[in-house]
Amino acid sequence: MKKFIATTAVVLTTAVAGILTWRKVESDRIRNDLWNEAERVSVEQDMAAHKQAQHS
């Protein structure tokens, strides 16, 4: 019975650790995607402002 409880505890701990790791990886991926999008928009805005300044 002790071995069953110990094995169950190890499996549950491993599963929880795996889920938390997966959530962290997904969170980082989403944050990086948002950061890349913000950088792209910033560059587009800078280029538009530069073109507008040249035409003035």
C-alpha positions in Angstrom: 0.0 0.0 0.0 2.9 2.4 0.8 4.4 1.8 -2.6 1.1 2.5 -4.3 0.8 5.8 -2.4 4.4 6.8 -3.2 4.0 6.0 -6.8 0.7 7.9 -7.0 2.4 10.9 -5.4 5.3 10.8 -7.8 2.9 10.5 -10.8 0.7 13.4 -9.6 3.7 15.6 -8.8 5.2 14.9 -12.3 1.9 15.7 -13.9 1.5 19.0 -12.1 5.1 20.0 -12.9 4.5 19.1 -16.6 1.3 21.2 -16.7 2.9 24.2 -15.0 5.9 24.0 -17.4 3.6 23.8 -20.4 1.7 26.8 -19.2 4.9 28.8 -18.7 6.1 27.8 -22.2 2.8 28.9 -23.8 2.7 32.1 -21.8 6.3 33.0 -23.0 5.4 32.1 -26.6 2.3 34.3 -26.5 4.2 37.2 -24.9 7.0 36.9 -27.5 4.3 36.9 -30.3 2.8 40.1 -28.9 6.2 41.7 -28.5 7.1 40.9 -32.1 3.8 42.3 -33.3 4.4 45.5 -31.3 7.9 45.9 -32.8 6.5 45.4 -36.3 3.8 48.0 -35.8 6.3 50.4 -34.4 8.6 50.0 -37.4 5.6 50.6 -39.7 4.6 53.7 -37.8 8.2 55.0 -37.9 8.4 54.4 -41.7 5.0 56.2 -42.2 6.2 59.2 -40.1 9.5 59.3 -42.0 7.7 59.3 -45.4 5.3 62.0 -44.2 8.2 64.1 -43.0 9.9 63.8 -46.4 6.7 64.9 -48.2 6.3 68.0 -46.1 
